[in-house]
């Protein structure tokens, strides 16, 4: 079952947790459940967390991941944290643009810009 769970690597830099997605593809329901199971505990046990989610390794993404990102951001903002996305490839960024989620999420070119943008 572990091989089905999207892998994340979490680092703590300054006042932020940076979660880097290590899988190239997050497509099916088990991938999304695994991703939620990896990230939600971090969000739920760390009130006020500043989370940077790094997509630089991700090449393919299911649209269902967008719903998960909305749930993650809602939890973070409810606890007065900040949520940034970075490293999104142009094809995936186009999905954010078409769905207008590029206006909802704070998207940065890389993790350094994302961390610098934290208040």
N, C-alpha and C positions, 0 to 999 in steps of 0.2 A: 504493500500500500504506500510506503514512503516514496517509492519511485514515481508515483502518480502525483504526489504533492509538489506544487511549484516550490522551488527552493528560493529562499531569500537569505541574504547575508545582511545582518544589521551591524552598523557601526555607529558610535556616538562621537559626534564632532561638535565642539563648542556647546551650544544649547539645542542641539537637534539629534534626532535618531534618523539615520539614513538607511533605508531598507532597499537594497538592490535586488531586483528580480533576476535570478540567474537562468531561468528557462527561456528558450527562444520562442516557444509557443505556449499560449494559455488559451486553449480553445474549447475544451469540453467541460461538462459539469463537474467532473471530479477535479479537474485543474482549478476551477474557480472555487470549489469548496475547500480545496487544499490551500489556496491563496488566502481565503478568508480565515481559515484556521491558523495560518501563520501570522497574519497581520492584526486581526481583531484582538487577540489577547494583549498585544503590545499597546493598542489604543485604549482598551478597556481598563487596563491596570496602571496606566500612566496618565492621570488627569493632567490636562494642560500640555500634553506632549506636542512638540514641534516635529512633525514627520515629513521627511523628504522621501518620496518614492521614486527610485531611479529605474527607468525603463530601458536603459541603454543596451541591454542584451536582448530585449524582446523584439521579435520580427513579425509575429502574428498574434492577433488578439481577438478574442470573441467579443461581440458587442455586450454580452452579459457582464463582462468585466466592468463596463461603464457603470452599471447599476451598483456593483460592489464598491467602486470608487466613490460614488455618491453616498453610500451608507458609511463608509470610512470617514469621509469629510464631515458628514453630519455629526458623527460621534466626537470627532476631534473638536469641531467648532462649539459643540455643546459644553465642552469642558475647557473652553477658552484657549485651546491650542491652535496651531497653524499647520496647514497641509499644503505641501508643494509637490509638483510633479516635475520630472526632468528626464532628459535623455530620450525623448520620444522621437522615433524615426518618422520621416516625412509621410509615409503611407498611413501610419497610425494617427499622426497629427491631423491628417485630412479627415479622419473619422471624427475626431474631436471638433474640428471646424464645422463639418456638415451638421452635426448634432448640436452645435452651438455650445458644447461643453468647454470649448476653449475660453468662453466668457465666464464660466462657472469656476473652473480650476485655474490656479496660479501655476502656469507652465513656464519652465526655464530651460535653457539650452543644456546646462549641465549642473551637477550637484553643487559646484562652487558658487554659481550664480544663485541657486536656490537657497543655500545656507546664508549667503550674504543678504538676501532679501528678507530674512526673518527679522521681526521687530525686536 
